């Protein structure tokens, strides 16, 4: 795993919601008695690894979140050279060349495909691939690569961005191993110091 199992558990990245779309059922490990769906940690880990490999191929990454995950997104953007949009997504940013903040990214990463729908819709129109953090209630519609996870929790989102930033830097050859990645999880708004799995990199 990319980090120790306990690091994933502590962040709550595996905790889903009571509603689950048919597509997201493949990522579920079990459903609690109270109805909450629990994500399979191995599948979260696998998708984070795939997403990092995919994102590392692109130079111009646009990361978007209307939710309050400012610290995590800005830290991620700083580390991988991405452009961050936190809060309201300006309509026409990807589709209107005359718009003052017009931008043409190579790929778009969103925290929630429902809340960040405007960015997803515009990316689709421009045929720009979309990667999305997706909870149990999210749909795969217009999303090219889904990362199944708790996309509501501050700690889980921080951990996901921290892992992605580290893995992208490794894939790009900017760092050789995990120990060379200097930013701490707290720099992304998370808590504690993530432990690297003994099987990391395997």
PyMOL commands that place a pseudoatom at each C-alpha (Angstrom):
pseudoatom trace, name=CA, resn=UNK, resi=1, chain=A, elem=C, hetatm=0, pos=[0.000, 0.000, 0.000]
pseudoatom trace, name=CA, resn=UNK, resi=2, chain=A, elem=C, hetatm=0, pos=[1.022, 3.608, -0.583]
pseudoatom trace, name=CA, resn=UNK, resi=3, chain=A, elem=C, hetatm=0, pos=[0.704, 4.321, 3.155]
pseudoatom trace, name=CA, resn=UNK, resi=4, chain=A, elem=C, hetatm=0, pos=[0.186, 2.162, 6.210]
pseudoatom trace, name=CA, resn=UNK, resi=5, chain=A, elem=C, hetatm=0, pos=[-3.319, 0.724, 6.607]
pseudoatom trace, name=CA, resn=UNK, resi=6, chain=A, elem=C, hetatm=0, pos=[-3.775, 2.559, 9.934]
pseudoatom trace, name=CA, resn=UNK, resi=7, chain=A, elem=C, hetatm=0, pos=[-3.049, 5.881, 8.233]
pseudoatom trace, name=CA, resn=UNK, resi=8, chain=A, elem=C, hetatm=0, pos=[-5.928, 5.240, 5.844]
pseudoatom trace, name=CA, resn=UNK, resi=9, chain=A, elem=C, hetatm=0, pos=[-8.215, 4.180, 8.707]
pseudoatom trace, name=CA, resn=UNK, resi=10, chain=A, elem=C, hetatm=0, pos=[-7.359, 7.191, 10.884]
pseudoatom trace, name=CA, resn=UNK, resi=11, chain=A, elem=C, hetatm=0, pos=[-8.183, 9.600, 8.060]
pseudoatom trace, name=CA, resn=UNK, resi=12, chain=A, elem=C, hetatm=0, pos=[-11.637, 8.075, 7.560]
pseudoatom trace, name=CA, resn=UNK, resi=13, chain=A, elem=C, hetatm=0, pos=[-11.002, 7.823, 3.821]
pseudoatom trace, name=CA, resn=UNK, resi=14, chain=A, elem=C, hetatm=0, pos=[-12.932, 4.529, 3.699]
pseudoatom trace, name=CA, resn=UNK, resi=15, chain=A, elem=C, hetatm=0, pos=[-16.197, 5.844, 5.202]
pseudoatom trace, name=CA, resn=UNK, resi=16, chain=A, elem=C, hetatm=0, pos=[-18.916, 6.280, 2.601]
pseudoatom trace, name=CA, resn=UNK, resi=17, chain=A, elem=C, hetatm=0, pos=[-22.570, 7.261, 2.788]
pseudoatom trace, name=CA, resn=UNK, resi=18, chain=A, elem=C, hetatm=0, pos=[-25.842, 5.340, 3.155]
pseudoatom trace, name=CA, resn=UNK, resi=19, chain=A, elem=C, hetatm=0, pos=[-26.779, 5.788, -0.488]
pseudoatom trace, name=CA, resn=UNK, resi=20, chain=A, elem=C, hetatm=0, pos=[-24.711, 4.007, -3.127]
pseudoatom trace, name=CA, resn=UNK, resi=21, chain=A, elem=C, hetatm=0, pos=[-24.944, 4.146, -6.916]
pseudoatom trace, name=CA, resn=UNK, resi=22, chain=A, elem=C, hetatm=0, pos=[-24.714, 0.862, -8.864]
pseudoatom trace, name=CA, resn=UNK, resi=23, chain=A, elem=C, hetatm=0, pos=[-21.285, 1.758, -10.282]
pseudoatom trace, name=CA, resn=UNK, resi=24, chain=A, elem=C, hetatm=0, pos=[-19.748, 2.508, -6.870]
pseudoatom trace, name=CA, resn=UNK, resi=25, chain=A, elem=C, hetatm=0, pos=[-20.830, -0.842, -5.398]
pseudoatom trace, name=CA, resn=UNK, resi=26, chain=A, elem=C, hetatm=0, pos=[-17.728, -2.483, -6.851]
pseudoatom trace, name=CA, resn=UNK, resi=27, chain=A, elem=C, hetatm=0, pos=[-15.580, -0.466, -4.442]
pseudoatom trace, name=CA, resn=UNK, resi=28, chain=A, elem=C, hetatm=0, pos=[-17.566, -1.350, -1.301]
pseudoatom trace, name=CA, resn=UNK, resi=29, chain=A, elem=C, hetatm=0, pos=[-16.144, -3.738, 1.295]
pseudoatom trace, name=CA, resn=UNK, resi=30, chain=A, elem=C, hetatm=0, pos=[-19.206, -3.942, 3.527]
pseudoatom trace, name=CA, resn=UNK, resi=31, chain=A, elem=C, hetatm=0, pos=[-22.304, -2.105, 4.705]
pseudoatom trace, name=CA, resn=UNK, resi=32, chain=A, elem=C, hetatm=0, pos=[-22.609, -1.420, 8.420]
pseudoatom trace, name=CA, resn=UNK, resi=33, chain=A, elem=C, hetatm=0, pos=[-25.750, -2.143, 10.416]
pseudoatom trace, name=CA, resn=UNK, resi=34, chain=A, elem=C, hetatm=0, pos=[-26.568, 1.564, 10.360]
pseudoatom trace, name=CA, resn=UNK, resi=35, chain=A, elem=C, hetatm=0, pos=[-26.492, 1.488, 6.551]
pseudoatom trace, name=CA, resn=UNK, resi=36, chain=A, elem=C, hetatm=0, pos=[-23.181, 3.265, 6.031]
pseudoatom trace, name=CA, resn=UNK, resi=37, chain=A, elem=C, hetatm=0, pos=[-21.146, 1.861, 3.149]
pseudoatom trace, name=CA, resn=UNK, resi=38, chain=A, elem=C, hetatm=0, pos=[-17.462, 1.142, 3.791]
pseudoatom trace, name=CA, resn=UNK, resi=39, chain=A, elem=C, hetatm=0, pos=[-14.949, 1.381, 0.943]
pseudoatom trace, name=CA, resn=UNK, resi=40, chain=A, elem=C, hetatm=0, pos=[-12.405, -1.352, 0.315]
pseudoatom trace, name=CA, resn=UNK, resi=41, chain=A, elem=C, hetatm=0, pos=[-9.010, 0.121, 1.342]
pseudoatom trace, name=CA, resn=UNK, resi=42, chain=A, elem=C, hetatm=0, pos=[-7.136, -1.947, -1.223]
pseudoatom trace, name=CA, resn=UNK, resi=43, chain=A, elem=C, hetatm=0, pos=[-9.278, -0.528, -4.026]
pseudoatom trace, name=CA, resn=UNK, resi=44, chain=A, elem=C, hetatm=0, pos=[-8.809, 3.037, -2.765]
pseudoatom trace, name=CA, resn=UNK, resi=45, chain=A, elem=C, hetatm=0, pos=[-5.061, 2.443, -2.720]
pseudoatom trace, name=CA, resn=UNK, resi=46, chain=A, elem=C, hetatm=0, pos=[-5.078, 0.931, -6.216]
pseudoatom trace, name=CA, resn=UNK, resi=47, chain=A, elem=C, hetatm=0, pos=[-7.042, 3.841, -7.680]
pseudoatom trace, name=CA, resn=UNK, resi=48, chain=A, elem=C, hetatm=0, pos=[-4.805, 6.449, -6.028]
pseudoatom trace, name=CA, resn=UNK, resi=49, chain=A, elem=C, hetatm=0, pos=[-1.815, 4.720, -7.602]
pseudoatom trace, name=CA, resn=UNK, resi=50, chain=A, elem=C, hetatm=0, pos=[-3.488, 4.613, -11.031]
pseudoatom trace, name=CA, resn=UNK, resi=51, chain=A, elem=C, hetatm=0, pos=[-4.614, 8.249, -10.760]
pseudoatom trace, name=CA, resn=UNK, resi=52, chain=A, elem=C, hetatm=0, pos=[-1.128, 9.440, -9.788]
pseudoatom trace, name=CA, resn=UNK, resi=53, chain=A, elem=C, hetatm=0, pos=[0.368, 7.608, -12.761]
pseudoatom trace, name=CA, resn=UNK, resi=54, chain=A, elem=C, hetatm=0, pos=[-2.259, 9.109, -15.070]
pseudoatom trace, name=CA, resn=UNK, resi=55, chain=A, elem=C, hetatm=0, pos=[-1.968, 12.672, -13.742]
pseudoatom trace, name=CA, resn=UNK, resi=56, chain=A, elem=C, hetatm=0, pos=[1.820, 12.643, -13.834]
pseudoatom trace, name=CA, resn=UNK, resi=57, chain=A, elem=C, hetatm=0, pos=[1.686, 12.463, -17.639]
pseudoatom trace, name=CA, resn=UNK, resi=58, chain=A, elem=C, hetatm=0, pos=[0.156, 15.941, -17.868]
pseudoatom trace, name=CA, resn=UNK, resi=59, chain=A, elem=C, hetatm=0, pos=[1.885, 19.271, -17.394]
pseudoatom trace, name=CA, resn=UNK, resi=60, chain=A, elem=C, hetatm=0, pos=[-1.205, 21.481, -16.973]
pseudoatom trace, name=CA, resn=UNK, resi=61, chain=A, elem=C, hetatm=0, pos=[-3.378, 20.042, -14.190]
pseudoatom trace, name=CA, resn=UNK, resi=62, chain=A, elem=C, hetatm=0, pos=[-6.427, 22.006, -13.034]
pseudoatom trace, name=CA, resn=UNK, resi=63, chain=A, elem=C, hetatm=0, pos=[-7.686, 21.027, -9.578]
pseudoatom trace, name=CA, resn=UNK, resi=64, chain=A, elem=C, hetatm=0, pos=[-11.171, 22.190, -8.582]
pseudoatom trace, name=CA, resn=UNK, resi=65, chain=A, elem=C, hetatm=0, pos=[-13.239, 22.167, -5.395]
pseudoatom trace, name=CA, resn=UNK, resi=66, chain=A, elem=C, hetatm=0, pos=[-16.192, 24.227, -4.309]
pseudoatom trace, name=CA, resn=UNK, resi=67, chain=A, elem=C, hetatm=0, pos=[-15.914, 22.594, -0.895]
pseudoatom trace, name=CA, resn=UNK, resi=68, chain=A, elem=C, hetatm=0, pos=[-13.649, 24.062, 1.760]
pseudoatom trace, name=CA, resn=UNK, resi=69, chain=A, elem=C, hetatm=0, pos=[-10.461, 22.103, 1.167]
pseudoatom trace, name=CA, resn=UNK, resi=70, chain=A, elem=C, hetatm=0, pos=[-8.329, 25.161, 0.429]
pseudoatom trace, name=CA, resn=UNK, resi=71, chain=A, elem=C, hetatm=0, pos=[-5.189, 24.077, 2.273]
pseudoatom trace, name=CA, resn=UNK, resi=72, chain=A, elem=C, hetatm=0, pos=[-5.051, 20.617, 0.698]
pseudoatom trace, name=CA, resn=UNK, resi=73, chain=A, elem=C, hetatm=0, pos=[-5.706, 21.880, -2.821]
pseudoatom trace, name=CA, resn=UNK, resi=74, chain=A, elem=C, hetatm=0, pos=[-3.239, 24.757, -2.641]
pseudoatom trace, name=CA, resn=UNK, resi=75, chain=A, elem=C, hetatm=0, pos=[-0.549, 22.482, -1.198]
pseudoatom trace, name=CA, resn=UNK, resi=76, chain=A, elem=C, hetatm=0, pos=[-1.141, 19.924, -3.953]
pseudoatom trace, name=CA, resn=UNK, resi=77, chain=A, elem=C, hetatm=0, pos=[-1.056, 22.617, -6.637]
pseudoatom trace, name=CA, resn=UNK, resi=78, chain=A, elem=C, hetatm=0, pos=[2.191, 24.012, -5.265]
pseudoatom trace, name=CA, resn=UNK, resi=79, chain=A, elem=C, hetatm=0, pos=[3.915, 20.624, -5.232]
pseudoatom trace, name=CA, resn=UNK, resi=80, chain=A, elem=C, hetatm=0, pos=[2.943, 19.452, -8.726]
pseudoatom trace, name=CA, resn=UNK, resi=81, chain=A, elem=C, hetatm=0, pos=[2.684, 22.805, -10.500]
pseudoatom trace, name=CA, resn=UNK, resi=82, chain=A, elem=C, hetatm=0, pos=[-1.091, 22.663, -10.920]
pseudoatom trace, name=CA, resn=UNK, resi=83, chain=A, elem=C, hetatm=0, pos=[-3.630, 25.483, -11.109]
pseudoatom trace, name=CA, resn=UNK, resi=84, chain=A, elem=C, hetatm=0, pos=[-6.140, 25.542, -8.234]
pseudoatom trace, name=CA, resn=UNK, resi=85, chain=A, elem=C, hetatm=0, pos=[-9.710, 26.841, -8.220]
pseudoatom trace, name=CA, resn=UNK, resi=86, chain=A, elem=C, hetatm=0, pos=[-11.270, 26.827, -4.750]
pseudoatom trace, name=CA, resn=UNK, resi=87, chain=A, elem=C, hetatm=0, pos=[-14.849, 28.014, -4.296]
pseudoatom trace, name=CA, resn=UNK, resi=88, chain=A, elem=C, hetatm=0, pos=[-17.130, 28.960, -7.164]
pseudoatom trace, name=CA, resn=UNK, resi=89, chain=A, elem=C, hetatm=0, pos=[-15.946, 27.755, -10.571]
pseudoatom trace, name=CA, resn=UNK, resi=90, chain=A, elem=C, hetatm=0, pos=[-16.154, 30.634, -13.088]
pseudoatom trace, name=CA, resn=UNK, resi=91, chain=A, elem=C, hetatm=0, pos=[-18.555, 29.617, -15.907]
pseudoatom trace, name=CA, resn=UNK, resi=92, chain=A, elem=C, hetatm=0, pos=[-16.789, 29.704, -19.262]
pseudoatom trace, name=CA, resn=UNK, resi=93, chain=A, elem=C, hetatm=0, pos=[-13.312, 29.280, -17.816]
pseudoatom trace, name=CA, resn=UNK, resi=94, chain=A, elem=C, hetatm=0, pos=[-12.651, 26.266, -20.039]
pseudoatom trace, name=CA, resn=UNK, resi=95, chain=A, elem=C, hetatm=0, pos=[-15.003, 27.038, -22.935]
pseudoatom trace, name=CA, resn=UNK, resi=96, chain=A, elem=C, hetatm=0, pos=[-14.963, 30.805, -23.551]
pseudoatom trace, name=CA, resn=UNK, resi=97, chain=A, elem=C, hetatm=0, pos=[-11.671, 32.067, -25.070]
pseudoatom trace, name=CA, resn=UNK, resi=98, chain=A, elem=C, hetatm=0, pos=[-12.717, 35.692, -24.509]
pseudoatom trace, name=CA, resn=UNK, resi=99, chain=A, elem=C, hetatm=0, pos=[-13.182, 35.118, -20.754]
pseudoatom trace, name=CA, resn=UNK, resi=100, chain=A, elem=C, hetatm=0, pos=[-10.459, 36.929, -18.779]
pseudoatom trace, name=CA, resn=UNK, resi=101, chain=A, elem=C, hetatm=0, pos=[-9.595, 33.792, -16.770]
pseudoatom trace, name=CA, resn=UNK, resi=102, chain=A, elem=C, hetatm=0, pos=[-9.837, 31.395, -19.722]
pseudoatom trace, name=CA, resn=UNK, resi=103, chain=A, elem=C, hetatm=0, pos=[-7.618, 28.350, -19.196]
pseudoatom trace, name=CA, resn=UNK, resi=104, chain=A, elem=C, hetatm=0, pos=[-6.817, 25.282, -21.257]
pseudoatom trace, name=CA, resn=UNK, resi=105, chain=A, elem=C, hetatm=0, pos=[-5.685, 22.478, -18.931]
pseudoatom trace, name=CA, resn=UNK, resi=106, chain=A, elem=C, hetatm=0, pos=[-4.540, 19.037, -20.029]
pseudoatom trace, name=CA, resn=UNK, resi=107, chain=A, elem=C, hetatm=0, pos=[-6.570, 17.321, -17.313]
pseudoatom trace, name=CA, resn=UNK, resi=108, chain=A, elem=C, hetatm=0, pos=[-9.080, 18.320, -14.597]
pseudoatom trace, name=CA, resn=UNK, resi=109, chain=A, elem=C, hetatm=0, pos=[-9.179, 16.908, -11.056]
pseudoatom trace, name=CA, resn=UNK, resi=110, chain=A, elem=C, hetatm=0, pos=[-12.334, 17.547, -9.004]
pseudoatom trace, name=CA, resn=UNK, resi=111, chain=A, elem=C, hetatm=0, pos=[-13.098, 16.787, -5.352]
pseudoatom trace, name=CA, resn=UNK, resi=112, chain=A, elem=C, hetatm=0, pos=[-16.812, 16.122, -5.934]
pseudoatom trace, name=CA, resn=UNK, resi=113, chain=A, elem=C, hetatm=0, pos=[-18.300, 15.621, -9.419]
pseudoatom trace, name=CA, resn=UNK, resi=114, chain=A, elem=C, hetatm=0, pos=[-21.728, 16.778, -8.201]
pseudoatom trace, name=CA, resn=UNK, resi=115, chain=A, elem=C, hetatm=0, pos=[-20.646, 19.967, -6.439]
pseudoatom trace, name=CA, resn=UNK, resi=116, chain=A, elem=C, hetatm=0, pos=[-18.023, 20.668, -9.117]
pseudoatom trace, name=CA, resn=UNK, resi=117, chain=A, elem=C, hetatm=0, pos=[-20.373, 19.842, -11.998]
pseudoatom trace, name=CA, resn=UNK, resi=118, chain=A, elem=C, hetatm=0, pos=[-19.677, 23.063, -13.908]
pseudoatom trace, name=CA, resn=UNK, resi=119, chain=A, elem=C, hetatm=0, pos=[-16.022, 22.152, -14.281]
pseudoatom trace, name=CA, resn=UNK, resi=120, chain=A, elem=C, hetatm=0, pos=[-16.918, 18.588, -15.317]
pseudoatom trace, name=CA, resn=UNK, resi=121, chain=A, elem=C, hetatm=0, pos=[-19.419, 19.768, -17.951]
pseudoatom trace, name=CA, resn=UNK, resi=122, chain=A, elem=C, hetatm=0, pos=[-16.977, 22.255, -19.471]
pseudoatom trace, name=CA, resn=UNK, resi=123, chain=A, elem=C, hetatm=0, pos=[-14.149, 19.725, -19.471]
pseudoatom trace, name=CA, resn=UNK, resi=124, chain=A, elem=C, hetatm=0, pos=[-16.354, 17.250, -21.330]
pseudoatom trace, name=CA, resn=UNK, resi=125, chain=A, elem=C, hetatm=0, pos=[-17.220, 19.868, -23.954]
pseudoatom trace, name=CA, resn=UNK, resi=126, chain=A, elem=C, hetatm=0, pos=[-13.512, 20.474, -24.546]
pseudoatom trace, name=CA, resn=UNK, resi=127, chain=A, elem=C, hetatm=0, pos=[-12.703, 16.749, -24.402]
pseudoatom trace, name=CA, resn=UNK, resi=128, chain=A, elem=C, hetatm=0, pos=[-10.426, 17.232, -21.420]
pseudoatom trace, name=CA, resn=UNK, resi=129, chain=A, elem=C, hetatm=0, pos=[-10.087, 14.103, -19.229]
pseudoatom trace, name=CA, resn=UNK, resi=130, chain=A, elem=C, hetatm=0, pos=[-11.579, 14.319, -15.732]
pseudoatom trace, name=CA, resn=UNK, resi=131, chain=A, elem=C, hetatm=0, pos=[-10.367, 12.584, -12.569]
pseudoatom trace, name=CA, resn=UNK, resi=132, chain=A, elem=C, hetatm=0, pos=[-12.710, 12.745, -9.569]
pseudoatom trace, name=CA, resn=UNK, resi=133, chain=A, elem=C, hetatm=0, pos=[-12.729, 11.889, -5.889]
pseudoatom trace, name=CA, resn=UNK, resi=134, chain=A, elem=C, hetatm=0, pos=[-16.020, 10.001, -5.666]
pseudoatom trace, name=CA, resn=UNK, resi=135, chain=A, elem=C, hetatm=0, pos=[-18.150, 8.996, -2.696]
pseudoatom trace, name=CA, resn=UNK, resi=136, chain=A, elem=C, hetatm=0, pos=[-20.667, 6.141, -2.708]
pseudoatom trace, name=CA, resn=UNK, resi=137, chain=A, elem=C, hetatm=0, pos=[-23.479, 8.366, -4.015]
pseudoatom trace, name=CA, resn=UNK, resi=138, chain=A, elem=C, hetatm=0, pos=[-21.494, 9.730, -6.962]
pseudoatom trace, name=CA, resn=UNK, resi=139, chain=A, elem=C, hetatm=0, pos=[-22.082, 8.719, -10.584]
pseudoatom trace, name=CA, resn=UNK, resi=140, chain=A, elem=C, hetatm=0, pos=[-19.329, 7.927, -13.122]
pseudoatom trace, name=CA, resn=UNK, resi=141, chain=A, elem=C, hetatm=0, pos=[-21.071, 10.029, -15.758]
pseudoatom trace, name=CA, resn=UNK, resi=142, chain=A, elem=C, hetatm=0, pos=[-18.588, 12.234, -17.638]
pseudoatom trace, name=CA, resn=UNK, resi=143, chain=A, elem=C, hetatm=0, pos=[-15.739, 11.055, -15.373]
pseudoatom trace, name=CA, resn=UNK, resi=144, chain=A, elem=C, hetatm=0, pos=[-12.745, 9.330, -16.956]
pseudoatom trace, name=CA, resn=UNK, resi=145, chain=A, elem=C, hetatm=0, pos=[-11.113, 8.070, -13.764]
pseudoatom trace, name=CA, resn=UNK, resi=146, chain=A, elem=C, hetatm=0, pos=[-12.792, 7.681, -10.383]
pseudoatom trace, name=CA, resn=UNK, resi=147, chain=A, elem=C, hetatm=0, pos=[-10.978, 7.582, -7.036]
pseudoatom trace, name=CA, resn=UNK, resi=148, chain=A, elem=C, hetatm=0, pos=[-13.425, 5.929, -4.602]
pseudoatom trace, name=CA, resn=UNK, resi=149, chain=A, elem=C, hetatm=0, pos=[-13.180, 7.623, -1.192]
pseudoatom trace, name=CA, resn=UNK, resi=150, chain=A, elem=C, hetatm=0, pos=[-14.738, 9.830, 1.438]
pseudoatom trace, name=CA, resn=UNK, resi=151, chain=A, elem=C, hetatm=0, pos=[-14.609, 13.165, -0.393]
pseudoatom trace, name=CA, resn=UNK, resi=152, chain=A, elem=C, hetatm=0, pos=[-16.305, 15.069, 2.449]
pseudoatom trace, name=CA, resn=UNK, resi=153, chain=A, elem=C, hetatm=0, pos=[-13.848, 14.647, 5.311]
pseudoatom trace, name=CA, resn=UNK, resi=154, chain=A, elem=C, hetatm=0, pos=[-11.056, 17.177, 5.750]
pseudoatom trace, name=CA, resn=UNK, resi=155, chain=A, elem=C, hetatm=0, pos=[-8.550, 14.525, 6.856]
pseudoatom trace, name=CA, resn=UNK, resi=156, chain=A, elem=C, hetatm=0, pos=[-9.404, 12.068, 4.082]
pseudoatom trace, name=CA, resn=UNK, resi=157, chain=A, elem=C, hetatm=0, pos=[-9.172, 14.695, 1.329]
pseudoatom trace, name=CA, resn=UNK, resi=158, chain=A, elem=C, hetatm=0, pos=[-5.893, 15.992, 2.768]
pseudoatom trace, name=CA, resn=UNK, resi=159, chain=A, elem=C, hetatm=0, pos=[-4.413, 12.490, 2.805]
pseudoatom trace, name=CA, resn=UNK, resi=160, chain=A, elem=C, hetatm=0, pos=[-5.523, 11.779, -0.767]
pseudoatom trace, name=CA, resn=UNK, resi=161, chain=A, elem=C, hetatm=0, pos=[-3.942, 14.984, -2.079]
pseudoatom trace, name=CA, resn=UNK, resi=162, chain=A, elem=C, hetatm=0, pos=[-0.772, 14.346, -0.061]
pseudoatom trace, name=CA, resn=UNK, resi=163, chain=A, elem=C, hetatm=0, pos=[-0.437, 10.850, -1.519]
pseudoatom trace, name=CA, resn=UNK, resi=164, chain=A, elem=C, hetatm=0, pos=[-1.164, 12.024, -5.066]
pseudoatom trace, name=CA, resn=UNK, resi=165, chain=A, elem=C, hetatm=0, pos=[1.395, 14.832, -4.830]
pseudoatom trace, name=CA, resn=UNK, resi=166, chain=A, elem=C, hetatm=0, pos=[4.085, 12.452, -3.564]
pseudoatom trace, name=CA, resn=UNK, resi=167, chain=A, elem=C, hetatm=0, pos=[3.363, 9.765, -6.156]
pseudoatom trace, name=CA, resn=UNK, resi=168, chain=A, elem=C, hetatm=0, pos=[3.195, 12.262, -9.036]
pseudoatom trace, name=CA, resn=UNK, resi=169, chain=A, elem=C, hetatm=0, pos=[6.582, 13.646, -8.032]
pseudoatom trace, name=CA, resn=UNK, resi=170, chain=A, elem=C, hetatm=0, pos=[8.021, 10.114, -7.983]
pseudoatom trace, name=CA, resn=UNK, resi=171, chain=A, elem=C, hetatm=0, pos=[6.489, 9.267, -11.353]
pseudoatom trace, name=CA, resn=UNK, resi=172, chain=A, elem=C, hetatm=0, pos=[7.916, 12.454, -12.840]
pseudoatom trace, name=CA, resn=UNK, resi=173, chain=A, elem=C, hetatm=0, pos=[11.354, 11.662, -11.472]
pseudoatom trace, name=CA, resn=UNK, resi=174, chain=A, elem=C, hetatm=0, pos=[11.422, 14.734, -9.231]
pseudoatom trace, name=CA, resn=UNK, resi=175, chain=A, elem=C, hetatm=0, pos=[12.090, 12.534, -6.198]
pseudoatom trace, name=CA, resn=UNK, resi=176, chain=A, elem=C, hetatm=0, pos=[13.470, 9.010, -6.024]
pseudoatom trace, name=CA, resn=UNK, resi=177, chain=A, elem=C, hetatm=0, pos=[11.604, 7.662, -3.016]
pseudoatom trace, name=CA, resn=UNK, resi=178, chain=A, elem=C, hetatm=0, pos=[9.018, 8.472, -0.342]
pseudoatom trace, name=CA, resn=UNK, resi=179, chain=A, elem=C, hetatm=0, pos=[11.589, 9.833, 2.116]
pseudoatom trace, name=CA, resn=UNK, resi=180, chain=A, elem=C, hetatm=0, pos=[12.564, 12.585, -0.319]
pseudoatom trace, name=CA, resn=UNK, resi=181, chain=A, elem=C, hetatm=0, pos=[9.042, 14.035, -0.269]
pseudoatom trace, name=CA, resn=UNK, resi=182, chain=A, elem=C, hetatm=0, pos=[9.396, 16.866, 2.243]
pseudoatom trace, name=CA, resn=UNK, resi=183, chain=A, elem=C, hetatm=0, pos=[5.869, 18.292, 2.756]
pseudoatom trace, name=CA, resn=UNK, resi=184, chain=A, elem=C, hetatm=0, pos=[4.156, 16.963, 5.882]
pseudoatom trace, name=CA, resn=UNK, resi=185, chain=A, elem=C, hetatm=0, pos=[0.554, 15.797, 5.928]
pseudoatom trace, name=CA, resn=UNK, resi=186, chain=A, elem=C, hetatm=0, pos=[-0.283, 18.765, 8.178]
pseudoatom trace, name=CA, resn=UNK, resi=187, chain=A, elem=C, hetatm=0, pos=[0.816, 21.062, 5.332]
pseudoatom trace, name=CA, resn=UNK, resi=188, chain=A, elem=C, hetatm=0, pos=[-2.167, 19.656, 3.429]
pseudoatom trace, name=CA, resn=UNK, resi=189, chain=A, elem=C, hetatm=0, pos=[-4.568, 20.145, 6.329]
pseudoatom trace, name=CA, resn=UNK, resi=190, chain=A, elem=C, hetatm=0, pos=[-4.320, 16.595, 7.634]
pseudoatom trace, name=CA, resn=UNK, resi=191, chain=A, elem=C, hetatm=0, pos=[-3.341, 15.344, 11.056]
pseudoatom trace, name=CA, resn=UNK, resi=192, chain=A, elem=C, hetatm=0, pos=[-0.536, 13.117, 12.252]
pseudoatom trace, name=CA, resn=UNK, resi=193, chain=A, elem=C, hetatm=0, pos=[2.402, 11.791, 10.291]
pseudoatom trace, name=CA, resn=UNK, resi=194, chain=A, elem=C, hetatm=0, pos=[1.461, 9.147, 7.703]
pseudoatom trace, name=CA, resn=UNK, resi=195, chain=A, elem=C, hetatm=0, pos=[3.326, 5.884, 7.976]
pseudoatom trace, name=CA, resn=UNK, resi=196, chain=A, elem=C, hetatm=0, pos=[4.589, 4.358, 4.771]
pseudoatom trace, name=CA, resn=UNK, resi=197, chain=A, elem=C, hetatm=0, pos=[3.500, 0.782, 4.255]
pseudoatom trace, name=CA, resn=UNK, resi=198, chain=A, elem=C, hetatm=0, pos=[6.275, -1.791, 4.318]
pseudoatom trace, name=CA, resn=UNK, resi=199, chain=A, elem=C, hetatm=0, pos=[4.926, -2.966, 0.987]
pseudoatom trace, name=CA, resn=UNK, resi=200, chain=A, elem=C, hetatm=0, pos=[4.898, 0.544, -0.524]
pseudoatom trace, name=CA, resn=UNK, resi=201, chain=A, elem=C, hetatm=0, pos=[6.215, 0.591, -4.023]
pseudoatom trace, name=CA, resn=UNK, resi=202, chain=A, elem=C, hetatm=0, pos=[5.570, -3.091, -4.523]
for i in range(1, 202): cmd.bond("trace and resi %d" % i, "trace and resi %d" % (i + 1))
show_as sticks, trace
zoom trace
